Amino acid sequence: MYTQFYGFSKKPFNLTPDPDFLFVTESHQEALASLIYGIQERKGFISMTGEVGTGKTTLLRYLQTVLDAKIKTVLIVQTYISFIQLLKEILTGLKLTVGSETKFSMTQQLNEYLKQTLDRGENLVVLIDEAQNLSNEILEDLRMLSNLETSEAKLMQIVLVGQPELETKLNSEDLRQFKQRIGIRKKIQPVSEGESREYIEHRLSRVGSHAAAVFTPEALSLMCKNSGGIFRIINILCDNALLVGYSLQKKMIDADIIREVLNDLGIPIAPKSDRRRIVSRPKPVLHGSFGEPSSADGVELTLERRPHSFARTASYITAGIIGLGLVFFLGWEYFKGAPQSPVLNPALQSGVVAEKVAPPISGMNAEAPRKAFVRPPATESIALAPAIREGKASAQVQGKKKAAFEPPPATRISADLRGSSNPENQFNKVIGVAQGGTLSSIVLKYYKQVNLTLVDHILEFNPKIENIHVIQVNQKIKIPEIREDSLLRASRDGGYQVHLGTFDNPKAVERYQEEPILTGKKIEAIPRQVAPEETWYRVVAGKFETREGGLKAIQELKKKGMLPALQGRN
């Protein structure tokens, strides 16, 4: 109704869980990374809880779009069902013909399917939304179902997503055995006022507008203060405000409209902050400093107090100067003598491959502290594939013999593979790595998704990074802007090449060989070493005689979703 009036390409504040509008806060980022890690490492049970409207379902929908094709997912949204109905939903979601509809028969059928998926290097993930509605009996049946496993790995991963009531249920005494099976537990927190502003800006940007063109600063502040940090409430407020604005033919939504909407929805308006405060029964220590209070139980005190005596003030200043001097001296001695330490687990130094999922994930068990996750060495009987592959998570068990294919020796990227314009002129910001930061967490934060191609772009602009698993605290990293022409490369023999994507397997070239737009072009996988024992492959196509020809190919492949660097970008 109001989209044309405000110049939107579509409604920006629908309540349906649209992955195209996914907004990743730090809490959502950690939750997404936890889910990917748990699926990749075959943790069995994973739980994610959060208040109504905090974006849990949207996160689930997005997760389905980024998982590898070898990870089969079944999404359960109806949870007022019996266990037999649940089993039938799983089998139907896997497109299996259901035989006898008994618990024993369907469990056996599922078990046979899981053994076949393991042989094919596949993984099954059952995503159960609104899991707080599941009865204790069904949860116990799910616990028994998780016994379908080998000595090395869980054959099926079950993700429970629900409201805080699910957390309460899992902590009950009746489900203590089930609780012990949950490998990862994560909570999504309501967003802050600042994040609420960013969320509104994000959704408007997806429809071709921005917050300043629609809401006055006071209106925006009112919505962010009174939404409780809940995405769904923000959507309802914004949608109703735009509807009222349209009915009044007002291009700019002001504070009066927001107050009207808040009143209509029955949401109390938070009072403005006041510098005055009430102190109940102040302790005698206040008497000497500020004078005698009245004898009333509630004594009103202002923040403007009588000044201390000159001697006391001077002593405070002297103590402050001494303290600052001591802090400066100790800080200088520390930074002068202490080298920067790697972010990742020291196990790297002993030959154990350490992996941190972006960003450092809390919740591996109930309220567990953040820590690095250490993968077994390659000599172990099971080695799990990387979490990011062609923009997706993969969890293929590789306990089998190595493939016969032997790739050519890996080399570092050469200058002629860089962009056709100077890369130094294409990055849009420089960041310092915080404690616990990883390349994958940086990619997820700035590009809202993570895949090898995006990591590769960062490596191109930061040649000092020689090991993707090790970056230094406070290290400066350039974050490149990703555009269509970012994928265009000058080739050695003149003309241009298109960087199709970066993958961990040279066979990725096969997916592009039948594309009409690339007919007659040479498609090759150029190996590059990204860690002491890890090689990626940059897949390029060329040559294109003109820049326009290369850009046309990029645009065609982008429409088909075949360029990982541009996935989800308009």
N, C-alpha and C positions, 0 to 999 in steps of 0.2 A: 504493500500500500504506500509506504513512505519512501521506498528505495529510490524512485525516480526523483522525488522532490529534493532529497539530500544528495543525489548524484552517486548513490552506491551501485555497485555492479550486482549485488545481491544483499539479502538481509544479513547484517553482521552479528546479530545477537540472538540467533536461534538457540533453542534449548536442546536440540538434537546433538549427539556426540560426533561432531564432524572433525576427523583427523586433520583436515586442511586448516583448521583454526587452532590446532594444538599450540598451547602456550606453555613453555617449559620454565618453571621456576627452579630454584636450587632443590627444593623438596621433590618436585616432579622428576628432575634430572636424576636425583639419587634413586628414586623409586624405579625409574625406567632402567637405569644401569643395574639395579638389584635384580630386576626381572630377567634381563638379558643374561646376567652372570649366572643366576640360578638355573635357567634353562640350558645354557651352554655347559655348565658343569654337572648337569643332571642331579640336582639337589633333591628331587622328589617333590616335597611339598614347599610351596612358597605362599606367604600371605601378604596382602597389602590392604590397609584400612585407611579410612579417612571420612570426614563428615560428609553429609549429603551435599552434592553439588560442587565438590572440590576437584572434579575432573578425572575421577578414577576410570569411568567407562571410556572416555575419550582416549585416555592413555592406553587402555586395552586395545581399542580399535587401531590406534597408531602402532602399537607393538606388532599386531598382525601384519601390517604393511612392511615392516622392516626385517622380519624374520626370513631366514634362508628358505628356499623352496623345499629343502629336505626336512624342514621342521613343519610337521603337520599340526594344525591347530583346530580345536573344536571349541566354539564359544557357547556356553550354557547361560541363558539369561532368565529362564523360568526355573525358580528354585523351590517353589511349593509343589514338589513332586516326590515320588517314592524312589528308592534306590534302583528298582527294576526299570522305572521310567528314565532314570538318569543313565543307566547302562544303554538303554535303547537309543537315547539321544546321542550318546558318544558313537555308537556303531553306525547310526544313520548319518551323523556328521562326517564319518570316514567313508561314506558311500558303500558300506558293507550290507549285504543282504542279511537281515535278521532272521534266524531260524526259530528255534524254540525260545519263547519269551520267558525263560526261567533264569533265576540268578546264576545258577551253576552253568547252564548252557551258554549264556551271553558272556560270562566271565572267561570261560574256556575259549570262546571265539575271539575275544579281545586279546587274550594271552597269545594265541597263535599269530594274530596279526602283529603284535609287538615283537615277537621273535623274528618275524620276516623283516620288519622295519630295521631291526638291529643289524641284520645281515646286509641290508641295503645302505647302511650308514645313515638311517633316518632317525628322527626323534618325534615323539608325540607329546603335545602339550594340550591339556584340557583347562580352559579358562572358565572359571565359574564366577559370574557376576552376581551381586546381591547374595553372597554366600552366608550372610548372617541369618537368612531364612532357613537354612538347612538344619534339620533336626540332629540331635546328638546321635541318633541311631544311624543316620545316613553318613555322618562324619566318621563313625566307627567302621562302617562298611567301606568307606573310602580308604581308611587306614589299612584295612585288610587287603584292599585292591592294590595298594602300594607295595605289597609283598611280591608283586610281579616284577622280578629283578634278576640280574645275574650277579655273580660274585664281584663284578667290576663296576656295574652301573645300574641306575634305576631305568627301567624300560619306559616309564611314563612320568611326565612331570604334571603336577596338578597345582594350578594357581588359584588361590581363594581370594576374592576381592569383595570387600564389604564395608559396611558402616562400623563405627566404634563398637556396636553391640557384638560384632564378630570377635573382636579382641577380648571382650568380656567373656564370651562363650568359650573361647579357646583357653582362657585362664581358669576355667572352672575345674573343680576336683574330678568331675566325671570324665573329663577329656584329657587328663594328665598324660596318658600314653600317646594320644594323638598329638598333643603339644610338643612332645619330645621328637616327633618325626618331622617337624617343620624346620627346614634348613635355613630359611630366610624369612624374617618378619620385618615389614616396612610400614611406616605411617606417613601419610601425606598430610602436611600441615596447612591450615588456612593461610592465605597470602597476606602480606603486609599492605599498608596503604600505598606505599611506593610501587609495589608489584601490581596492585590493583590498577593503578594509573597505566603502567606498562601493558597490562592485559587489555585494557580498553583501547589503547593506542594500537596494539598489535591487531586486534580484530578489525578495527577501522581501516588499518593499512591493507588488510587482505581484500577489502572491497573498494579500494581506490580513494580513501579519504584519510583524515587524521583528526585527533581529538580536538585540537585548537580550532578547527573549522566547524565543529559541531557543538561543543560544550564550552560554557564560560569557565574560567578557573574556579569560581566559587561552586558552580554546579558539579564540576568534576570532583572537587574536594568533598562535597556533601555525599556523593555516591560512594566514594572510596571509604569515608569514615563510617558510613552506616550499612555497608554491605556485609560486615563481619569477615571479610576476606574470603567469601564463598563465591566461586565463579558463577554458579547458577543464579544467585541473588543479583550479582552485577548484571548478568544478561537480562534478567527480568526488569531491573530498574532502568537500564538503558533502552530496552525495547519499549517499555511503557512511556518513557520520557520522549522518545522519538515519535511515538504515536500521538501524544498530547501536543508536541510541537507541530506536527503535521496538521492536526485539526485546527490549531491556531494560526497556521501558516507562518510559523516563526522558524527562520533558518538557523538561529542560534538558540540552543537550549540553555535557559538561565536557572538560577537557584530556586526561583519561585516554582517553576515546573517540577523540579526535583522534590521540593517540599510537598507539593500536591501529590506526586506519585508515592512518596514515602507514606503520607497520610492515608492514601487509598489502599495501600498494601498493608497497613497496620504496623509499619516498622517505626518504632520510636526514634526520634532524632536525637543523636548523642549531643549532650550539652557542650558548649564551647569551654575550652580549658580556662580556668581562672587562677590568677596568681595568689588568691587568698585560700586558706585551708583551715579546717577545723581540727584541733588537737584535743583529744579527750583526756582529761585529768593529766596535764603535763607534769613531768617529774620535777622535783625541787631543783635539779640542776639548771632548769630554765630560769628560775627566779633570779639568781644572781646575775645572769647575763642580760636578761631582757626586762627585769622589773617584775613586781608581784602581779600575778594574774588575778582575775576576779574569782570569787568562790564558787562560780557556776561549774557544773559538771563539764559542759562543752565550752571551751575557751577559744575565741576566735583570735588567731594570730596572723599577722601579715608577714611577708617575706622581707619587708623593710624593717630592720632592727636597729636599735641604738648601736653606734660604733663601739668597738672595744677600746680600752684605754690605749694610749700611745705606746706604753711599754710593752703591752701584750702584742700589739700589731707589729712592733719592731722585732719582737722575738720570733713571730711567725715568718716574717720576711727573711730574717737571718737563717732560720732553719730551712726554709725553702731553697735559698741560694746554695747552702751546703749540700742539700739533697740533690739538687740539679747537677752540681759539680761532681758528686760521687757517681751518679748515673752516667754522666758523660765519660768519666775516666774508665769505669768498668766496661761501658759499651765500646770504647776505643780499643781497649786491651783485647776484647773478645773478637771484634772484626779484624783486628790487625793480625791475630795469630791463628784464627780458626778458618779452615777452608770451607767452601760451600759443600754441603753434603747432598748426595743424590736423593731424590724424592722417594725412589722405590726401595723395596726391601733389600737389605744387605745380602740376602741369599744369592743375588746375582753374582757376587764376587766368588762364590764357591761353586758356580756352574749350575745352580738351580734356576730355572726360568721363573722370574717373578712377574706377576701381572697385576696391575691395579686397574679396576674397572672405573670408568669416569662417572662422577668424581669419586673419592674414597667412600666406600659404601658402609653405612651403618646398618644394623639390623640383621646381621648374618644369623644371629639367634636373638632371643628376646633382649632388647636393650643392650646389645653388644657394642663395645667401643669400636671406632673405626680402625681398620688395619689393612695391610696389604694382603692379597691372596696369593699364595705360593703354589704354583703348578708343579706336579712331579716332573723329574727330569725325563728327557726323551727316551731313556732306556726303560722306563716303566712299561708295564703291559698295556696301559691305556693312556692315550694322549688326546686331549680334546682340541678341536680346531679353534681358530681365533674367533673372537666374539663379533668381529666386524668383517663381513665379506660381501662385496658388491652392495654395500649399504645395508647389509642384513646381518642378523646374528646366526651363527651356525653352531651346531653341537654334534658334529659327526664323530663317532667313536672310531679311532684309528688303530685298533689293536691288530690289524691285519698286516700282510706283507706290503712293502712299499710298492708303488706303481713302477712299471717298467720304464716310464718316461724319465729321462735324465735331462734336466734343463741345462742350457749353456751357462758358463760361469757368470756370476752376477757382477755387475759393474755399477759404479756410482753414476748418477745422471750427468750427462755431458752438456756443455753450454748450448749446443745446437738444438737440444730438445726443449729449451726454455721458450717462453712466450715470445711472440714476434715483436713485442715492445718491451722496453726495459722493465723487468719485474720490480725493480726498486720503486717504480712510479705507480704500482698497482695495489700496494697494501694500504689498508685504511686505518689501521691502528697498531700500536705496539703495547704489549701487556707484559707485566712481570709475573712470573710463575709463583703462585702462592704455595704454602706448605700443603702437601697432599695433591697438588695438581698433576695431571697427566695429559698427554697429547689428546687422548680420546675425550677427556672431560672438557678440554679447551674447544675441541671441534664441536661437541654437543652443545656447549654454551653459546658459541658464536654463530653456528650454522643451523641449530635446532635439529640436527640429525648427525649421525656418525657413520662414516664408511672409509674404506682405504683410500679412495680417490681424494676425499677432502683432507685426510691426513697427509697425503702425498703433496697436495698444494701447499700445505704449511711447510713441509720439508723443503720444497723448492725455494721458498723464500727464506729459509733458515738453514743454510748449508752446514752450519756448525753442529747441528744435531746429527750425530753419527749412529746413535742407537735410539730407536723409537721408544724403548722401555725405560730410558734414563734421561731425565731432564733435571736441571738444577733449580733449587729454590732461588727465587729472585732473578732467574735467567730471563732476559728480554726476548720475546718472541713476536715476530711480525705476523699479523693476521691478514691474509690477502682477501680482497674483495673478489667474489666469484661471479663472473658474468659470462655471457655466451662467448665473447671474444677471448676470455681467459683460456679456453680450450684450443685456441688456434696457435700453432707452432710454425716457426720458419724452418723449412727443411734444408738439408745440406745442398741439394742440387737445384735450389730455387723453388718457388712456389710455397705451398703450405701443407702441414699435416694437422690432423684433428686428434687431440687427446681424448679417446673414447672413455677411458677409465683405467683405474689401477686395481689389480686383483692379485690374489695369492697363488693363482694357477695360470700358466700360460695358455691352457686350453680355453680360456675366456674368449680368445679370438673367434672361436667357432660361432658364438652367438651373433656375431656381426657379419659373417661371411655371406649370408643370404639376403642381406639388406639391399634393396634396389638402389638406394642413394649412394651405396659404396661399391657398386658394380665397376669392375675394372681398376679398383684401388688396391694397393698393397696394404694388407692388414698384418701387423707384426706385434709380437710381445717382447718388449725390451726389458731385460732383467735389471734389477737394481737392488743392491744390498741395503737393508734398512736397519739391520742389527747383525751382530757377529755371526749368528746362525739362522738368519731369516732373510728371505728374498721375496720381493714383490715384483710384479710385472706390469709395466706401463703399456697398455694397448693403444696403438696409434694407427691411423689410416691416412694414406696419401698416395701420390701427391695430388693436391688441388692447385690448378694453375693460377687461380685468382683468390683473393681474400673473400670475395663475395661467394664464390663456389664453396669454400670451406664453411662459411657462416650458414649457407643454405642447408648444408648437410647437418650441421649442429642443430638447427631449428627443427628439421625433420625428425632426427633421432630423439630430440628432447620431447616432442609430442608423443612418441612411442614409449617414453620412460626408459630409454636405453643409455642415458648419460647420468651416472651416479652423482656427479658433481652438481647437477641441476635438478635433481629430483625434488619435487615439492615447491619449485620456484616458478613464479609467473613469468 
